[in-house]
Amino acid sequence: MSESNTEAAIVLDKVNKWYGAMHVLRDVSMTVKQKEKVVVCGPSGSGKSTMIRCINRLEVHQEGRIVVDGTELTDDLRALDTIRREVGMVFQSFNLFPHLTILENCTLAPIWVRKMPKDEAESLAMDFLRRVKIPEQAKKYPGQLSGGQQQRVAIARALCMKPKIMLFDEPTSALDPEMIKEVLDTMIGLAEDGMTMVCVTHEMGFARQVADRVVFMDQGEIVESGKPSEMFENPQTDRLKLFLSQILRGH
Amino acid sequence: MSTTIVASSSVPTREQPSALAIGPLAWMRVNLFNSWISSAVTLLLLYFGVKWIISFVDWAFLHAVWSVPETAPGKLDPTACRDAKGFGACWAVIGDKYRFILFGRYPFDEQWRAAICIVLFIGLYVVSAMRRFWRAELVLIWIGVLTAIGVLMWGGVFGLLYVPQDEWGGLPITLIIATFGLALSFPLAIFVALGRRSTELPAVKLLCVVYVELIRGVPLIAWLFMASAMFPLFMPVGFNPDKLLRVQVAVVLFAGAYLAEIVRAGLQTLPKGQYEAADALGLSYWHKTLFIILPQALRLVIPPLVNTFIGFFKDTSLVLIVGIFDLLTAGKVALAEPIWQGYSTEVYVVLAAIYFVFCWSMARYSRGLETEFNKSRRR
């Protein structure tokens, strides 16, 4: 890995994690540079979601080092607060707050975590809602929106914290097929603006279009990683070949 | 093998057939008279229902004795009631005793103070129930009103006669125990429920578990006895907080344990994703709890919460066993007067009606609250 003058955004160094006796992450090492877009793929149960959730400590790793934006993840709560402020996350099941309006969903964290004045937070939220193309829904509640709209709100909510890094945990897996595109388009727009992104997804079209690098995980370890075109056209391992044949069969 | 089906034109929408129409008659036909056996049961129940209503109206209104003549000052002649016994209610007992039932042994000439307290309590409930008053100032209103109630009940200032606590009684006592009991036990319950779910503070968690299990494992009556009889034994000589206060603390702790378990159920029902989303946004524990977790968890448990509230409102009547003069006790004591012995039905009907009005208002209000909250989370 060539050390450039820019600091790495995320460094995972021999990260290990167990659920009881199950070894779910095995010596996972990976570096994500500033503004790099990484797509993580792999069969279900391969540890890809666990890995991405370790980056903002929704899951706690037991061995190894994770450094995010120059801050190492430890038990120190202050470090954790710093990291969570700089890392936005989008979930498979949206996880919007159903009792708050779309606008309140977006302004809550900027107001209470960033200590932003309410007016400023609201105008910022409206900017991002316009970017995800649903400013007219600002006064509605999440339950009144379609799945695709909810996921776009979730993206806007994360962006309102002005994060340096965005994590996506299977953002389109819970969506109806006709809604996947609107979410992917939002993510492509974000990638074009130079956001550092780590994205767990099976959308190979998306990976081809925006990813600088694809990481293939299986059984808790990183098996292969490289440029999307090389990975897809010329897989080196049998496990990746098998995986690609399985997901492509469905298309 | 496979056939492709292509619709030549779309099926037009049309009116629902009238056979499926809904109306009171159609509803009755479907639900009450759909077979000869259900028709028979319907008619039979209708017959008994109507018969019961007629005899109740007969007893309570048509043949009722509303007042009895006064033979000498302060001396009533209950002959009319005795004549009507068995087929007519004697409401004269209420007319004679209503002030004792409502205010107990509170000095007769000062009972207007207790009456104002009842009005203040009801006003406080009404104001607190209205969503447009749900602001931080509401806490100040509560503190102000409860202080005013204290001043009115005790007196001793502003030229009011001092009335010691053991002369209080009737409805104000019931409302005091219920209001303070629930208003203080609810926040306590929230903290205990949060503590019981804490993963990072094992000592706090253990404390909360012990508290809940210990309180729940012993009957309320036993706690009341302990508060009134045993507690003073453990206290230094001369330190003897008043009995109502001790009983009040026992009620708060007891209700707190039950409410805590309900709040905990709400916390557990909330999807894990809500906690994770709040964490991922960097919200602190208290912000997460205050803005994301509790508003949702408490809405989920409104029905069991109100159920427990209603239960505790009625359980305040158990304080009679430690000699506190609540509404029910006052009613019972009113019946001890020789001329009114034997008219307990009338007194208990009135007491039941008073309890019912409070409990039913709570139930109605909670139903309204549920509908209102559900509006915002249509799925």
Contacts between the chains, C-beta under 8 A, distances in Angstrom:
chain1	res1	chain2	res2	distance
A	56	B	279	7.9
A	56	B	280	5.8
A	58	B	276	5.4
A	58	B	279	6.3
A	58	B	280	6.6
A	81	B	282	6.1
A	81	B	284	7.6
A	84	B	279	6.9
A	84	B	280	6.5
A	84	B	281	7.2
A	84	B	282	3.7
A	85	B	282	4.6
A	87	B	280	7.7
A	88	B	280	7.5
A	89	B	277	7.9
A	89	B	280	4.0
A	91	B	273	6.2
A	91	B	276	7.0
A	91	B	277	6.6
A	91	B	280	7.9
A	93	B	271	7.9
A	93	B	273	5.4
A	95	B	271	7.8
A	95	B	273	3.9
A	95	B	274	6.4
A	95	B	276	6.5
A	95	B	277	3.7
A	96	B	277	7.5
A	97	B	274	6.8
A	97	B	277	7.1
A	97	B	278	7.9
A	97	B	292	5.6
A	97	B	296	7.7
A	98	B	296	7.1
A	98	B	377	4.8
A	99	B	295	5.2
A	99	B	296	5.4
A	99	B	299	7.0
A	99	B	373	7.8
A	99	B	376	6.5
A	99	B	377	6.3
A	100	B	291	8.0
A	108	B	281	7.4
A	108	B	283	7.5
A	108	B	291	6.1
A	108	B	292	8.0
A	109	B	281	3.9
A	109	B	282	6.3
A	109	B	283	6.1
A	112	B	283	6.4
A	112	B	284	7.7
A	112	B	287	4.9
A	112	B	291	7.4
A	113	B	281	6.7
A	113	B	282	4.6
A	113	B	283	6.1
A	113	B	284	7.7
A	113	B	287	7.6
A	141	B	376	5.2
A	141	B	377	6.1
A	141	B	378	7.2
A	143	B	377	5.0
A	143	B	378	5.1
A	143	B	379	4.8
A	144	B	378	6.1
A	157	B	281	7.4
A	158	B	280	7.7
A	158	B	281	7.5
A	161	B	281	6.4
A	161	B	282	6.8
